[in-house]
């Protein structure tokens, strides 16, 4: 399959014009043959046949191809100089005719046709849902759970605040994101000075400064950035543990 010669790529208009030209040429041959038969077959019938072909050659629009090529060039120049779509580079003159045939525009989330910016919009926990306007409640639940101290190993009732905190913590550590915005030594020094903060992800970190993240998928970066907004910071990933 890969060794086969690739077909020539042509626009739909060019294909339609070629098919129309072939059809008109066959029509010319049929008309010339019919007129020769009506005149009568003589010794010089082929001369009359060629004469009728020349007479009916105007049926084939030869200048149509030239007009189409010139119009494509002009449309491409207009697209290239359009102020509403700056920095547009037209690499093919068949683009104008193809744009006029678009019925559906399909796109993915890889940034081919978009800015590739992912934003976390909603958190759904069972029967409870938190939207963009209620993320402050998520922040309050997380802060209250961390202020109450760690309750691992004890049989506690899973309240809404507890479930919210565990969900946010899972989003903050279950990923392949790598932070690249803080200096490790400065964080440790500031962390030793901080007292009364039960959330280690907030110790020694200035929340006014935006942590920078790197990941193969923008989805994971959006999740980690949202957890930072609700005061659950992903700080460092080591081989043996994750600091959050």
C-alpha positions as a Markdown table, in Angstrom:
| # | Residue | x | y | z |
|---|---|---|---|---|
| 1 | Unk | 0.0 | 0.0 | 0.0 |
| 2 | Unk | 2.8 | 2.5 | 0.9 |
| 3 | Unk | 4.8 | 1.7 | -2.2 |
| 4 | Unk | 1.9 | 2.5 | -4.6 |
| 5 | Unk | 2.1 | 5.8 | -6.6 |
| 6 | Unk | 0.0 | 8.4 | -4.9 |
| 7 | Unk | -2.9 | 9.9 | -7.0 |
| 8 | Unk | -2.8 | 13.4 | -8.2 |
| 9 | Unk | -4.8 | 15.7 | -5.9 |
| 10 | Unk | -7.3 | 17.9 | -7.7 |
| 11 | Unk | -10.0 | 20.2 | -6.6 |
| 12 | Unk | -13.7 | 19.3 | -7.1 |
| 13 | Unk | -14.2 | 22.1 | -9.5 |
| 14 | Unk | -11.3 | 20.9 | -11.7 |
| 15 | Unk | -12.8 | 17.4 | -11.7 |
| 16 | Unk | -16.2 | 18.7 | -12.7 |
| 17 | Unk | -14.8 | 20.8 | -15.5 |
| 18 | Unk | -12.8 | 17.9 | -16.9 |
| 19 | Unk | -15.9 | 15.6 | -16.8 |
| 20 | Unk | -17.9 | 18.4 | -18.5 |
| 21 | Unk | -15.3 | 18.8 | -21.2 |
| 22 | Unk | -15.3 | 15.1 | -21.9 |
| 23 | Unk | -19.0 | 15.1 | -22.2 |
| 24 | Unk | -19.1 | 18.0 | -24.5 |
| 25 | Unk | -16.4 | 16.5 | -26.7 |
| 26 | Unk | -18.5 | 13.3 | -27.1 |
| 27 | Unk | -21.5 | 15.4 | -27.9 |
| 28 | Unk | -19.4 | 17.2 | -30.6 |
| 29 | Unk | -18.4 | 13.8 | -32.1 |
| 30 | Unk | -22.0 | 12.6 | -32.1 |
| 31 | Unk | -23.3 | 15.8 | -33.8 |
| 32 | Unk | -20.6 | 15.6 | -36.4 |
| 33 | Unk | -21.3 | 11.9 | -37.1 |
| 34 | Unk | -25.0 | 12.6 | -37.4 |
| 35 | Unk | -24.5 | 15.4 | -39.9 |
| 36 | Unk | -22.2 | 13.3 | -42.0 |
| 37 | Unk | -24.7 | 10.6 | -42.2 |
| 38 | Unk | -27.5 | 13.0 | -43.1 |
| 39 | Unk | -25.4 | 14.5 | -45.8 |
| 40 | Unk | -24.6 | 11.1 | -47.1 |
| 41 | Unk | -21.4 | 9.0 | -47.0 |
| 42 | Unk | -19.1 | 10.0 | -49.9 |
| 43 | Unk | -15.5 | 9.4 | -50.7 |
| 44 | Unk | -14.5 | 12.5 | -48.8 |
| 45 | Unk | -16.8 | 12.0 | -45.8 |
| 46 | Unk | -13.8 | 12.5 | -43.4 |
| 47 | Unk | -13.3 | 16.0 | -44.7 |
| 48 | Unk | -16.9 | 16.9 | -43.8 |
| 49 | Unk | -16.5 | 15.1 | -40.5 |
| 50 | Unk | -13.5 | 17.3 | -39.5 |
| 51 | Unk | -15.3 | 20.4 | -40.8 |
| 52 | Unk | -18.2 | 19.7 | -38.6 |
| 53 | Unk | -15.9 | 19.1 | -35.6 |
| 54 | Unk | -14.3 | 22.5 | -36.2 |
| 55 | Unk | -17.7 | 24.2 | -36.5 |
| 56 | Unk | -19.0 | 22.6 | -33.3 |
| 57 | Unk | -15.7 | 23.1 | -31.3 |
| 58 | Unk | -17.2 | 26.3 | -29.8 |
| 59 | Unk | -19.4 | 24.0 | -27.6 |
| 60 | Unk | -16.3 | 23.1 | -25.5 |
| 61 | Unk | -15.5 | 26.1 | -23.2 |
| 62 | Unk | -11.8 | 26.2 | -23.6 |
| 63 | Unk | -11.4 | 29.6 | -21.9 |
| 64 | Unk | -13.3 | 28.4 | -18.9 |
| 65 | Unk | -10.2 | 26.7 | -17.5 |
| 66 | Unk | -8.2 | 30.0 | -17.9 |
| 67 | Unk | -11.0 | 32.0 | -16.2 |
| 68 | Unk | -11.2 | 29.6 | -13.3 |
| 69 | Unk | -7.4 | 29.6 | -12.7 |
| 70 | Unk | -7.4 | 33.4 | -12.7 |
| 71 | Unk | -10.3 | 33.6 | -10.3 |
| 72 | Unk | -8.6 | 31.1 | -8.0 |
| 73 | Unk | -5.5 | 33.2 | -7.9 |
| 74 | Unk | -7.5 | 36.4 | -7.2 |
| 75 | Unk | -9.5 | 34.8 | -4.4 |
| 76 | Unk | -6.2 | 33.5 | -2.8 |
| 77 | Unk | -4.7 | 36.9 | -2.9 |
| 78 | Unk | -7.9 | 38.4 | -1.2 |
| 79 | Unk | -7.7 | 35.7 | 1.5 |
| 80 | Unk | -4.0 | 36.4 | 2.1 |
| 81 | Unk | -4.7 | 40.2 | 2.4 |
| 82 | Unk | -7.9 | 40.0 | 4.5 |
| 83 | Unk | -7.6 | 42.0 | 7.7 |
| 84 | Unk | -10.2 | 39.9 | 9.5 |
| 85 | Unk | -7.9 | 36.8 | 9.3 |
| 86 | Unk | -4.4 | 38.1 | 9.7 |
| 87 | Unk | -1.3 | 36.0 | 9.3 |
| 88 | Unk | -3.2 | 33.7 | 6.9 |
| 89 | Unk | -1.0 | 31.9 | 4.3 |
| 90 | Unk | -2.7 | 30.5 | 1.3 |
| 91 | Unk | -0.5 | 27.6 | 0.1 |
| 92 | Unk | -3.0 | 26.2 | -2.5 |
| 93 | Unk | -5.2 | 28.0 | -5.0 |
| 94 | Unk | -7.9 | 25.3 | -4.6 |
| 95 | Unk | -8.6 | 26.5 | -1.1 |
| 96 | Unk | -11.4 | 29.1 | -2.1 |
| 97 | Unk | -13.4 | 26.4 | -4.0 |
| 98 | Unk | -13.0 | 23.9 | -1.2 |
| 99 | Unk | -14.1 | 26.4 | 1.5 |
| 100 | Unk | -17.3 | 27.0 | -0.4 |
| 101 | Unk | -18.2 | 23.3 | -0.1 |
| 102 | Unk | -17.7 | 22.9 | 3.6 |
| 103 | Unk | -20.9 | 21.7 | 5.4 |
| 104 | Unk | -19.5 | 20.3 | 8.6 |
| 105 | Unk | -16.4 | 21.4 | 10.6 |
| 106 | Unk | -15.0 | 18.6 | 12.8 |
| 107 | Unk | -12.1 | 19.4 | 15.2 |
| 108 | Unk | -10.4 | 17.6 | 18.1 |
| 109 | Unk | -8.8 | 19.0 | 21.3 |
| 110 | Unk | -5.2 | 18.8 | 20.1 |
| 111 | Unk | -5.0 | 22.4 | 19.0 |
| 112 | Unk | -5.1 | 21.9 | 15.3 |
| 113 | Unk | -7.9 | 24.5 | 14.9 |
| 114 | Unk | -8.1 | 25.8 | 18.4 |
| 115 | Unk | -5.8 | 27.6 | 20.9 |
| 116 | Unk | -5.6 | 24.3 | 22.9 |
| 117 | Unk | -6.5 | 26.0 | 26.2 |
| 118 | Unk | -8.4 | 23.6 | 28.5 |
| 119 | Unk | -10.4 | 25.0 | 31.5 |
| 120 | Unk | -12.0 | 23.0 | 34.3 |
| 121 | Unk | -15.7 | 23.9 | 34.4 |
| 122 | Unk | -17.5 | 21.5 | 36.8 |
| 123 | Unk | -16.9 | 19.0 | 39.6 |
| 124 | Unk | -19.6 | 16.3 | 40.1 |
| 125 | Unk | -19.7 | 14.1 | 43.2 |
| 126 | Unk | -22.6 | 11.8 | 43.3 |
| 127 | Unk | -25.7 | 14.0 | 43.7 |
| 128 | Unk | -23.7 | 17.2 | 44.3 |
| 129 | Unk | -22.3 | 19.3 | 41.5 |
| 130 | Unk | -20.0 | 22.4 | 41.8 |
| 131 | Unk | -19.8 | 24.8 | 38.9 |
| 132 | Unk | -17.6 | 27.8 | 38.2 |
| 133 | Unk | -19.8 | 30.0 | 40.3 |
| 134 | Unk | -19.6 | 27.6 | 43.3 |
| 135 | Unk | -15.9 | 26.8 | 43.3 |
| 136 | Unk | -15.5 | 29.0 | 46.3 |
| 137 | Unk | -17.5 | 26.4 | 48.2 |
| 138 | Unk | -15.0 | 23.8 | 47.1 |
| 139 | Unk | -12.2 | 26.0 | 48.4 |
| 140 | Unk | -13.9 | 26.4 | 51.7 |
| 141 | Unk | -14.5 | 22.6 | 52.1 |
| 142 | Unk | -10.8 | 21.8 | 51.3 |
| 143 | Unk | -9.6 | 24.5 | 53.7 |
| 144 | Unk | -11.9 | 23.3 | 56.5 |
| 145 | Unk | -10.8 | 19.6 | 56.1 |
| 146 | Unk | -7.1 | 20.5 | 56.2 |
| 147 | Unk | -7.6 | 22.8 | 59.2 |
| 148 | Unk | -9.3 | 19.9 | 61.1 |
| 149 | Unk | -6.2 | 17.8 | 60.8 |
| 150 | Unk | -5.5 | 14.4 | 59.3 |
| 151 | Unk | -7.9 | 11.6 | 60.2 |
| 152 | Unk | -6.3 | 8.7 | 58.3 |
| 153 | Unk | -6.8 | 5.3 | 59.8 |
| 154 | Unk | -9.9 | 6.3 | 61.8 |
| 155 | Unk | -13.4 | 5.4 | 61.0 |
| 156 | Unk | -15.0 | 8.7 | 60.1 |
| 157 | Unk | -18.2 | 9.5 | 58.4 |
| 158 | Unk | -17.5 | 10.6 | 54.8 |
| 159 | Unk | -19.0 | 14.1 | 54.9 |
| 160 | Unk | -19.4 | 16.2 | 51.8 |
| 161 | Unk | -16.3 | 18.3 | 52.8 |
| 162 | Unk | -14.3 | 15.1 | 53.2 |
| 163 | Unk | -15.3 | 13.7 | 49.8 |
| 164 | Unk | -14.6 | 17.1 | 48.2 |
| 165 | Unk | -11.1 | 17.2 | 49.8 |
| 166 | Unk | -10.3 | 13.6 | 48.7 |
| 167 | Unk | -11.5 | 14.3 | 45.1 |
| 168 | Unk | -9.5 | 17.4 | 44.9 |
| 169 | Unk | -6.4 | 15.7 | 46.3 |
| 170 | Unk | -6.8 | 12.8 | 43.8 |
| 171 | Unk | -6.9 | 15.3 | 40.9 |
| 172 | Unk | -3.9 | 17.0 | 42.4 |
| 173 | Unk | -1.6 | 13.9 | 42.5 |
| 174 | Unk | -3.0 | 11.4 | 40.0 |
| 175 | Unk | -1.4 | 12.7 | 36.8 |
| 176 | Unk | 1.8 | 13.0 | 34.8 |
| 177 | Unk | 2.3 | 16.7 | 35.2 |
| 178 | Unk | 5.7 | 18.1 | 36.1 |
| 179 | Unk | 5.9 | 21.5 | 38.0 |
| 180 | Unk | 8.5 | 23.9 | 36.8 |
| 181 | Unk | 7.9 | 27.2 | 38.6 |
| 182 | Unk | 9.4 | 27.0 | 42.1 |
| 183 | Unk | 12.9 | 26.6 | 43.5 |
| 184 | Unk | 13.1 | 23.6 | 45.8 |
| 185 | Unk | 15.5 | 25.0 | 48.3 |
| 186 | Unk | 13.5 | 28.2 | 48.8 |
| 187 | Unk | 10.4 | 26.2 | 49.3 |
| 188 | Unk | 12.0 | 24.1 | 52.1 |
| 189 | Unk | 13.4 | 27.2 | 53.8 |
| 190 | Unk | 10.1 | 29.0 | 53.7 |
| 191 | Unk | 8.3 | 25.8 | 54.8 |
| 192 | Unk | 10.3 | 25.6 | 57.9 |
| 193 | Unk | 9.3 | 29.2 | 58.8 |
| 194 | Unk | 5.6 | 28.6 | 58.3 |
| 195 | Unk | 3.6 | 27.4 | 61.3 |
| 196 | Unk | 0.0 | 26.4 | 61.7 |
| 197 | Unk | -0.5 | 25.2 | 58.1 |
| 198 | Unk | -1.7 | 21.7 | 57.9 |
| 199 | Unk | -1.8 | 21.5 | 54.1 |
| 200 | Unk | 1.9 | 20.8 | 53.1 |
| 201 | Unk | 1.1 | 21.9 | 49.6 |
| 202 | Unk | 0.6 | 25.5 | 50.8 |
| 203 | Unk | 3.6 | 25.6 | 53.1 |
| 204 | Unk | 6.3 | 28.0 | 51.9 |
| 205 | Unk | 4.4 | 28.9 | 48.7 |
| 206 | Unk | 3.2 | 32.3 | 47.8 |
| 207 | Unk | -0.3 | 31.8 | 46.3 |
| 208 | Unk | 0.0 | 35.1 | 44.4 |
| 209 | Unk | 2.6 | 33.5 | 42.2 |
| 210 | Unk | 1.3 | 31.2 | 39.5 |
| 211 | Unk | 2.9 | 27.7 | 39.4 |
| 212 | Unk | 4.0 | 26.6 | 36.0 |
| 213 | Unk | 3.2 | 23.1 | 34.8 |
| 214 | Unk | 4.3 | 20.9 | 32.0 |
| 215 | Unk | 2.5 | 17.8 | 30.6 |
| 216 | Unk | 1.9 | 16.0 | 27.4 |
| 217 | Unk | -1.9 | 16.6 | 27.7 |
| 218 | Unk | -3.5 | 20.0 | 28.3 |
| 219 | Unk | -6.3 | 18.2 | 30.2 |
| 220 | Unk | -4.0 | 17.3 | 33.0 |
| 221 | Unk | -2.6 | 20.8 | 33.2 |
| 222 | Unk | -6.1 | 22.2 | 33.5 |
| 223 | Unk | -7.0 | 19.8 | 36.3 |
| 224 | Unk | -3.8 | 20.6 | 38.3 |
| 225 | Unk | -4.2 | 24.4 | 37.8 |
| 226 | Unk | -7.8 | 24.1 | 39.1 |
| 227 | Unk | -6.7 | 22.3 | 42.2 |
| 228 | Unk | -4.2 | 25.1 | 42.8 |
| 229 | Unk | -7.0 | 27.6 | 42.6 |
| 230 | Unk | -8.9 | 25.7 | 45.4 |
| 231 | Unk | -5.8 | 25.7 | 47.6 |
| 232 | Unk | -4.6 | 22.2 | 47.0 |
| 233 | Unk | -1.2 | 22.8 | 45.4 |
| 234 | Unk | 0.8 | 20.1 | 43.5 |
| 235 | Unk | 4.4 | 21.1 | 44.5 |
| 236 | Unk | 6.9 | 18.3 | 43.6 |
| 237 | Unk | 7.0 | 14.8 | 42.3 |
| 238 | Unk | 9.8 | 12.5 | 43.5 |
| 239 | Unk | 10.6 | 8.9 | 42.8 |
| 240 | Unk | 9.2 | 7.7 | 46.1 |
| 241 | Unk | 6.5 | 10.2 | 46.9 |
| 242 | Unk | 4.5 | 13.2 | 45.7 |
| 243 | Unk | 4.5 | 16.5 | 47.6 |
| 244 | Unk | 1.0 | 18.1 | 47.4 |
